[in-house]
Amino acid sequence: MGENIPDPAGEVNPDEIDLDDDFDDDRMGSDVSAGPPHPVNWNLLSAHDLEQEWLELNRWVDWLRHTYGLPASVIPPFWHHHPELVWELSALHLHWLCAYDPDQNGSAPLGWHRDFADTRQRLRDWVAASGTRLDRDRPTRQTAWPGEDPAPPVEDTVIIDRDAEFVQFVHDEVRARQDAEDAFYATLDEATGELRDPSDPQGR
């Protein structure tokens, strides 16, 4: 991950995010040179890798909904705002990459379609529970446990331009991840690479 971390001084410009960048129609966005597919842990991605994974998953989900004619009750426009949908679709994408890998067994695509049927039902459940719809979105309702602060009120957001909103969303997510990386590296001692004592700003 370290070698993929961008220059901390670099800025993420929403206008430079291309939803169709480096997209191979034959492999639906998979990178042949990247090696075998591997699980994506969205919590641990560097800022650079996070941007790449968002764009690739978005392209694949768009291909999926068009290819199989999926309604918004299965894949809504604002799926990227709902972690439960992101993790489910990311797992389905990985499964698809493995099933259609050139070195895979010839019956693997049939297994993917069987699992795809199960996934569609789960997606319907997630979408129904979250309340997101074709023309508007709202955060998934959270249940406050005893002792926790009450969950904030849930308000609908009207969708005007989904692609433009997605680009801004990715920009904000990458910027936040980059800021977290910068803050972390600021705590490292340049000489030893170990965490600095916060009570000693000079690193002595």
N, C-alpha and C positions, 0 to 999 in steps of 0.2 A: 504494500500500500504506500510505503514511504516514497518510492520513486514516482508515483502517480500524483503526488500532492502538488498542486499548482503553486506558482509564485504568490506568496501572501500579498504582494502588492498588486496583483492582478485584479481587475474588476470584472464582474459579470454583467454584461450588457444584454437586456432582454431582446434588443433588436438583432443580436448576433446568434440567437437560438433558432436554429433551422429545424423545424419539425420533420423535414424530409432529408436531412443531411446524412450522407453515406448510407442510404437505405437500399438494400439489395432486394428487389422484388422476388427473386427466386428463393431466398432463404429468410424472408420476412425480418430482416434486420440483424440476423446472427452474423458474427464475425468469424470467418473460417480460420483466420490466423490466431484467434484468441485461445485455441485449444478446446478441450472438452467442456461442455456446459458445467457450471458449478452453482451451488445454491447462492442466492443473493440475500445477505443479511442487511436490510435497509438501515439498521441502527448503527452499523459499523463502517459504512462506505465513506471514503474521503470525498471532499467536495467535487473533485474532478470525476471520480467514478459515479457519484450520485447523479450528476448531470447526465452522464452517458446512459446510466440505467433508466432514468426517467424517460429520456427520449426514445430509447429502444423499446421499453415496455409500452409507451404511448403509441408508437408506430404499430407494434404487434397487436395491441388491443383494437386499434382502428381497423387493421386488416381482418381481425377475427370477427368483429361485429358486422362488417360488410359481407364477408365470405359466408357467414352462417345466418345472416339476416336477424341478428339478435335485437330484441326490443330494449327500451330503456329500463324495463323492469328486471332485466338481466345485467346489462351494462349501461349504467346511466352516464350522461356527459361528464358529471363531476365525480367520477369514481376516484380520481386522484386525491380528493379531499377526505376520503374515508379509509383509514388504515386497514380495516377489515377487508375491504375490497382490493386494496393494493396488494396485501399479502396473498390473498386468494388468487388474484390474476397473475401475480409474479410466479407463484408455484405452478400454475397452469402453463405459463409461458415456458418455464424451465422444463416441465414435463414434455411439452411439445418439441422443444429443441432436442431433447434426448431421444424422443420417439422417431424423429425424422433425421437423426444423425446418419450419415452415409454408412457408418460401421454398425448400425443397429440391426437387430433381427427384423426380418420382413414383416412380421406380425405386430410389431410395436405400435404402428399407427392405429391399428384396431383397438389395442389396449388403451391408447390415448383417447379415442372417441368414446369408449365405454366410461372412462373416468371423467371425460368432458360432460357427459350426461349427468353424472352425480354433482359435478361442480356447478352446472347451471342451476340446479335446485338450491344449492347452498348460496349462490349469488342472489337468487330471488329472495331467499330468506334475509340475507344481509341488506339488500336494497329496501325491502319492506320494513325492516326494523329501523333503518337509518332515516327513512323519510325523504331521501333524495328522489327527484323526479326529472322528467324530460326538460321542463322549462324553468326549474328552480331547484335550489339546493339548501340544505340546512345541516349543521353539524349533527353527528350521531348523538342521540341522547345518552347522557351518563347518569348512572345511579349512584347517589352519594351514600356511602356507608355511615353507620353511626360514628359520630366524632369528626366527620369530614365536613368541610364547607359545602353548602348547597350548590348543586350544579348551576352554572349560569343559564339564563333564559335562552331558549333556542329560537332563532329568527330565520325566516326564509331569505335567500338571496336569489334574485331573478337573474337568469342566464341570458346574456345578450350576444356575446361572441365567445364561444367556448375555447377556440384555439388561442385567441389573444389572452384569455384568462389563464390558460394552461402555461403559456410562455412566461407570464408574470409569476405564476406559482412556482415554476422551476427556478426562475431567477431568485426569488425570495428564499426558497429552500437551500439552494446552493450557497447563497450569500451567508445565510445563518450557519450552515455547516462550516464554511470557510472561516467565519468569525470564531467559531468554537475551536477550530484547529489552531488559529493564530493565538488565541488565548492560552491554549494548552502549550504550544511551543514557547510562548513567552515565559512559562514557568520552568523551562529546562535550562540547566547550566550548559552554556555553549562548550565548555571544556570537557565535561564528563558525560553530557547527554542525560544526566539524571535530574530528577525534580529538585528545584531550588527550595530552600527553606523560606516560606513566605514572610517570616519575620526578619529575613536578611535579604533586602532587595539587591544588595551588591553581590550576592552569591558567595559570600566568604565562608 
